[in-house]
Amino acid sequence: MFKILKVLNNNGILVMDLESKQEFIFLGKGVGFGKKVNQNVKEIDNAKAYRFTEEQSRQDSIHTIKSISPVFIEIAGNIIEEAEKKFGAVDNNILLALADHIAFAIKRMEEGIELKNPFAKEIKVLFEEEYDVAKKGREFIKEKVGVEVNDDEVGYIALHVHTALTREHVVQSMDIARAIQEGVQIIQLKLGTMLNDDTISYTRLLTHMKFMILRVINDEKLHLDMTDYVLENFPDSFDLAKEICKQFEKITKKPFPDIEISYFAIHIERVKTVEE
């Protein structure tokens, strides 16, 4: 049995499970139609339930729900459903954080303030599938509130989607994107040229850096050691990879083994060959 705490709109309601005392948001076409606050309902059909995480206090969650327009909660729900179509099961506890972000982004745009995303290009490459879901989110926003968000905001939405797929927090994902951007800048400085970001080698380089950082964070090991081969054939790229990995240690708080540096050096060598 559920008690209705708030009717968000025709497509959303906030309820409490009277047995567990747990609050849920139900989103679904017409789920709020004709419902009233304090009404008890036995079942809620044709709607998707979103439960608050343990980290989200009831007070903070209720405040978020009251402070933003229900349409943004509905948009966030649509984006999560799109992510589920692409990835299968995802953590739908990002609902309120994503809704709050979208609401704030739209408010800024209406006030003529645009928050630049300095890592938009890196996010598009590093989280390609999440970015595709975020582009659908842009369509949902345009359809429901008549505002078309830019690529910078699509990048931020992609990070929220990524959070729903992994244990990474949005902040950690941003830190990784920032570190990779700085790594690319170091490579460009050493090579004395801008890398062509339309090449497969460039995409592979960024992707390798992402997974390399995550492997070190998660204490995952590579098994085929190419260190001797790389030191003999690509010593300059090895030194450059080692220098960049030292910068990455600010995030990982752990050293990068030579086996990781060697594979990174091979990717640097590939991108160097493309630029020559």
Summary of the structure (lengths in Angstrom):
residues: 276
radius of gyration: 22.7
end to end distance: 68.4
largest distance: 74.7
contacts: 850
relative contact order: 0.08
helix: 62%
strand: 9%
